Amino acid sequence: MQKSGNSRGERGRDVIRASSQHMGHGMALAASVALFGWLGSKIGERVGFRSLFTLLGIFVGASVGFYSLYVQLVVRPRQEKDHEENETD
């Protein structure tokens, strides 16, 4: 009976760990969009095309954020898996 309690507690910790990682990815994406949008706005004020540069900043921020997300969720796990396979050989 204790085994099921331990596995339930471990499962709960795994869920919390995974959700906090995903929330971190989402926050990084949102921060990237906000930062680049703000920078685009500031540059646009100086140039005279605030709305255009704000939109460009938002698109650049989204691109950078999605690239970072892709690297963290797709590329790194593949590299770690390949590294583990090479160590066992």
Backbone as JSON Lines, residues from 0, in Angstrom:
{"i":0,"aa":"M","n":[0.82,-1.19,0.0],"ca":[0.0,0.0,0.0],"c":[0.86,1.25,0.0]}
{"i":1,"aa":"Q","n":[2.01,1.2,0.62],"ca":[2.88,2.36,0.63],"c":[3.48,2.62,-0.74]}
{"i":2,"aa":"K","n":[3.67,1.57,-1.53],"ca":[4.22,1.76,-2.87],"c":[3.33,2.65,-3.71]}
{"i":3,"aa":"S","n":[2.01,2.43,-3.64],"ca":[1.11,3.26,-4.42],"c":[1.14,4.7,-3.93]}
{"i":4,"aa":"G","n":[1.32,4.9,-2.62],"ca":[1.43,6.25,-2.09],"c":[2.7,6.93,-2.56]}
{"i":5,"aa":"N","n":[3.81,6.17,-2.59],"ca":[5.07,6.72,-3.07],"c":[5.0,7.06,-4.55]}
{"i":6,"aa":"S","n":[4.39,6.17,-5.35],"ca":[4.32,6.45,-6.78],"c":[3.39,7.64,-7.05]}
{"i":7,"aa":"R","n":[2.35,7.78,-6.25],"ca":[1.45,8.92,-6.41],"c":[2.19,10.21,-6.07]}
{"i":8,"aa":"G","n":[2.99,10.19,-5.0],"ca":[3.76,11.38,-4.63],"c":[4.81,11.71,-5.67]}
{"i":9,"aa":"E","n":[5.47,10.68,-6.22],"ca":[6.46,10.9,-7.27],"c":[5.8,11.44,-8.52]}
{"i":10,"aa":"R","n":[4.64,10.89,-8.85],"ca":[3.91,11.37,-10.02],"c":[3.51,12.82,-9.84]}
{"i":11,"aa":"G","n":[3.1,13.18,-8.64],"ca":[2.73,14.56,-8.36],"c":[3.92,15.5,-8.51]}
{"i":12,"aa":"R","n":[5.08,15.06,-8.03],"ca":[6.29,15.88,-8.18],"c":[6.69,16.01,-9.64]}
{"i":13,"aa":"D","n":[6.52,14.93,-10.39],"ca":[6.85,14.99,-11.82],"c":[5.93,15.95,-12.55]}
{"i":14,"aa":"V","n":[4.66,15.95,-12.19],"ca":[3.71,16.86,-12.81],"c":[4.07,18.31,-12.48]}
{"i":15,"aa":"I","n":[4.41,18.58,-11.23],"ca":[4.79,19.93,-10.83],"c":[6.06,20.35,-11.54]}
{"i":16,"aa":"R","n":[7.04,19.46,-11.64],"ca":[8.31,19.77,-12.31],"c":[8.07,20.08,-13.79]}
{"i":17,"aa":"A","n":[7.28,19.25,-14.44],"ca":[7.01,19.45,-15.87],"c":[6.22,20.74,-16.11]}
{"i":18,"aa":"S","n":[5.23,21.0,-15.27],"ca":[4.43,22.21,-15.47],"c":[5.25,23.46,-15.21]}
{"i":19,"aa":"S","n":[6.15,23.41,-14.24],"ca":[6.98,24.58,-13.99],"c":[7.97,24.81,-15.14]}
{"i":20,"aa":"Q","n":[8.47,23.74,-15.75],"ca":[9.34,23.89,-16.91],"c":[8.59,24.51,-18.08]}
{"i":21,"aa":"H","n":[7.38,24.06,-18.32],"ca":[6.58,24.6,-19.42],"c":[6.17,26.05,-19.15]}
{"i":22,"aa":"M","n":[5.87,26.36,-17.91],"ca":[5.56,27.76,-17.57],"c":[6.78,28.63,-17.78]}
{"i":23,"aa":"G","n":[7.95,28.13,-17.48],"ca":[9.18,28.87,-17.72],"c":[9.41,29.12,-19.19]}
{"i":24,"aa":"H","n":[9.12,28.14,-20.02],"ca":[9.25,28.33,-21.47],"c":[8.27,29.4,-21.96]}
{"i":25,"aa":"G","n":[7.06,29.35,-21.46],"ca":[6.06,30.35,-21.85],"c":[6.44,31.76,-21.4]}
{"i":26,"aa":"M","n":[6.98,31.86,-20.19],"ca":[7.4,33.17,-19.7],"c":[8.57,33.71,-20.51]}
{"i":27,"aa":"A","n":[9.5,32.85,-20.91],"ca":[10.62,33.28,-21.73],"c":[10.14,33.78,-23.1]}
{"i":28,"aa":"L","n":[9.18,33.08,-23.67],"ca":[8.62,33.51,-24.95],"c":[7.92,34.86,-24.81]}
{"i":29,"aa":"A","n":[7.1,35.01,-23.78],"ca":[6.4,36.27,-23.55],"c":[7.37,37.41,-23.28]}
{"i":30,"aa":"A","n":[8.42,37.16,-22.51],"ca":[9.41,38.19,-22.22],"c":[10.15,38.61,-23.49]}
{"i":31,"aa":"S","n":[10.44,37.65,-24.35],"ca":[11.13,37.96,-25.6],"c":[10.26,38.86,-26.49]}
{"i":32,"aa":"V","n":[9.0,38.52,-26.62],"ca":[8.08,39.33,-27.43],"c":[7.95,40.73,-26.83]}
{"i":33,"aa":"A","n":[7.79,40.81,-25.52],"ca":[7.63,42.11,-24.86],"c":[8.88,42.96,-24.99]}
{"i":34,"aa":"L","n":[10.04,42.37,-24.76],"ca":[11.29,43.12,-24.83],"c":[11.55,43.65,-26.24]}
{"i":35,"aa":"F","n":[11.42,42.8,-27.24],"ca":[11.67,43.24,-28.6],"c":[10.59,44.22,-29.08]}
{"i":36,"aa":"G","n":[9.36,44.04,-28.63],"ca":[8.31,45.01,-28.96],"c":[8.61,46.36,-28.37]}
{"i":37,"aa":"W","n":[9.08,46.38,-27.13],"ca":[9.44,47.64,-26.47],"c":[10.63,48.3,-27.17]}
{"i":38,"aa":"L","n":[11.64,47.49,-27.51],"ca":[12.79,48.05,-28.23],"c":[12.37,48.61,-29.59]}
{"i":39,"aa":"G","n":[11.51,47.89,-30.29],"ca":[11.0,48.39,-31.57],"c":[10.25,49.69,-31.4]}
{"i":40,"aa":"S","n":[9.49,49.8,-30.33],"ca":[8.76,51.03,-30.05],"c":[9.71,52.2,-29.82]}
{"i":41,"aa":"K","n":[10.75,51.98,-29.04],"ca":[11.72,53.03,-28.76],"c":[12.47,53.45,-30.01]}
{"i":42,"aa":"I","n":[12.87,52.48,-30.82],"ca":[13.56,52.81,-32.07],"c":[12.6,53.54,-33.01]}
{"i":43,"aa":"G","n":[11.36,53.09,-33.06],"ca":[10.35,53.74,-33.9],"c":[10.08,55.18,-33.51]}
{"i":44,"aa":"E","n":[10.14,55.48,-32.22],"ca":[9.96,56.87,-31.78],"c":[11.05,57.77,-32.36]}
{"i":45,"aa":"R","n":[12.27,57.28,-32.36],"ca":[13.39,58.08,-32.86],"c":[13.33,58.24,-34.37]}
{"i":46,"aa":"V","n":[12.89,57.2,-35.07],"ca":[12.86,57.23,-36.53],"c":[11.59,57.9,-37.04]}
{"i":47,"aa":"G","n":[10.51,57.77,-36.31],"ca":[9.25,58.37,-36.73],"c":[8.22,57.37,-37.23]}
{"i":48,"aa":"F","n":[8.51,56.07,-37.13],"ca":[7.59,55.02,-37.54],"c":[7.34,54.08,-36.36]}
{"i":49,"aa":"R","n":[6.75,54.62,-35.32],"ca":[6.61,53.86,-34.08],"c":[5.82,52.57,-34.25]}
{"i":50,"aa":"S","n":[4.66,52.65,-34.9],"ca":[3.82,51.45,-35.01],"c":[4.48,50.38,-35.88]}
{"i":51,"aa":"L","n":[5.14,50.79,-36.95],"ca":[5.81,49.83,-37.82],"c":[6.95,49.12,-37.09]}
{"i":52,"aa":"F","n":[7.77,49.88,-36.39],"ca":[8.89,49.27,-35.68],"c":[8.43,48.46,-34.48]}
{"i":53,"aa":"T","n":[7.33,48.85,-33.87],"ca":[6.78,48.05,-32.78],"c":[6.35,46.68,-33.3]}
{"i":54,"aa":"L","n":[5.66,46.66,-34.42],"ca":[5.25,45.39,-35.02],"c":[6.45,44.56,-35.44]}
{"i":55,"aa":"L","n":[7.44,45.2,-36.04],"ca":[8.66,44.48,-36.42],"c":[9.34,43.9,-35.19]}
{"i":56,"aa":"G","n":[9.4,44.67,-34.11],"ca":[10.0,44.18,-32.88],"c":[9.25,42.99,-32.31]}
{"i":57,"aa":"I","n":[7.93,43.04,-32.38],"ca":[7.11,41.93,-31.89],"c":[7.37,40.67,-32.72]}
{"i":58,"aa":"F","n":[7.43,40.82,-34.04],"ca":[7.7,39.66,-34.9],"c":[9.1,39.11,-34.67]}
{"i":59,"aa":"V","n":[10.08,39.99,-34.52],"ca":[11.44,39.51,-34.24],"c":[11.47,38.81,-32.89]}
{"i":60,"aa":"G","n":[10.82,39.39,-31.87],"ca":[10.78,38.77,-30.55],"c":[10.1,37.42,-30.58]}
{"i":61,"aa":"A","n":[9.01,37.3,-31.33],"ca":[8.33,36.01,-31.45],"c":[9.22,35.0,-32.14]}
{"i":62,"aa":"S","n":[9.93,35.43,-33.17],"ca":[10.84,34.53,-33.88],"c":[11.96,34.04,-32.98]}
{"i":63,"aa":"V","n":[12.56,34.97,-32.25],"ca":[13.65,34.6,-31.33],"c":[13.11,33.68,-30.23]}
{"i":64,"aa":"G","n":[11.95,34.0,-29.7],"ca":[11.35,33.18,-28.65],"c":[11.01,31.78,-29.13]}
{"i":65,"aa":"F","n":[10.44,31.66,-30.33],"ca":[10.11,30.34,-30.87],"c":[11.38,29.54,-31.17]}
{"i":66,"aa":"Y","n":[12.41,30.22,-31.66],"ca":[13.67,29.52,-31.91],"c":[14.25,28.98,-30.61]}
{"i":67,"aa":"S","n":[14.25,29.8,-29.58],"ca":[14.74,29.37,-28.28],"c":[13.93,28.19,-27.75]}
{"i":68,"aa":"L","n":[12.62,28.27,-27.89],"ca":[11.74,27.2,-27.47],"c":[12.03,25.91,-28.24]}
{"i":69,"aa":"Y","n":[12.24,26.02,-29.54],"ca":[12.56,24.87,-30.37],"c":[13.87,24.22,-29.93]}
{"i":70,"aa":"V","n":[14.88,25.05,-29.68],"ca":[16.17,24.52,-29.26],"c":[16.03,23.78,-27.93]}
{"i":71,"aa":"Q","n":[15.3,24.36,-26.99],"ca":[15.17,23.76,-25.67],"c":[14.33,22.48,-25.68]}
{"i":72,"aa":"L","n":[13.3,22.43,-26.51],"ca":[12.39,21.29,-26.48],"c":[12.68,20.21,-27.51]}
{"i":73,"aa":"V","n":[13.41,20.55,-28.58],"ca":[13.65,19.57,-29.63],"c":[15.15,19.25,-29.78]}
{"i":74,"aa":"V","n":[15.96,20.27,-29.93],"ca":[17.37,20.05,-30.25],"c":[18.13,19.48,-29.06]}
{"i":75,"aa":"R","n":[18.0,20.09,-27.89],"ca":[18.74,19.62,-26.72],"c":[18.4,18.18,-26.33]}
{"i":76,"aa":"P","n":[17.11,17.8,-26.3],"ca":[16.83,16.4,-25.98],"c":[17.45,15.42,-26.98]}
{"i":77,"aa":"R","n":[17.47,15.79,-28.27],"ca":[18.1,14.93,-29.26],"c":[19.59,14.8,-28.99]}
{"i":78,"aa":"Q","n":[20.24,15.93,-28.69],"ca":[21.67,15.9,-28.41],"c":[21.97,15.07,-27.17]}
{"i":79,"aa":"E","n":[21.16,15.22,-26.14],"ca":[21.36,14.44,-24.91],"c":[21.16,12.95,-25.19]}
{"i":80,"aa":"K","n":[20.16,12.61,-25.99],"ca":[19.9,11.22,-26.33],"c":[21.07,10.65,-27.12]}
{"i":81,"aa":"D","n":[21.57,11.4,-28.1],"ca":[22.72,10.95,-28.89],"c":[23.95,10.79,-28.02]}
{"i":82,"aa":"H","n":[24.14,11.72,-27.09],"ca":[25.28,11.66,-26.19],"c":[25.21,10.42,-25.29]}
{"i":83,"aa":"E","n":[24.02,10.13,-24.78],"ca":[23.83,8.95,-23.95],"c":[24.07,7.67,-24.73]}
{"i":84,"aa":"E","n":[23.61,7.63,-25.99],"ca":[23.81,6.45,-26.83],"c":[25.29,6.25,-27.13]}
{"i":85,"aa":"N","n":[26.03,7.33,-27.35],"ca":[27.46,7.22,-27.63],"c":[28.24,6.77,-26.4]}
{"i":86,"aa":"E","n":[27.79,7.15,-25.22],"ca":[28.47,6.73,-24.0],"c":[28.29,5.24,-23.73]}
{"i":87,"aa":"T","n":[27.13,4.7,-24.07],"ca":[26.86,3.29,-23.81],"c":[27.56,2.39,-24.82]}
{"i":88,"aa":"D","n":[27.91,2.92,-25.99],"ca":[28.58,2.11,-27.02],"c":[30.01,1.86,-26.71]}
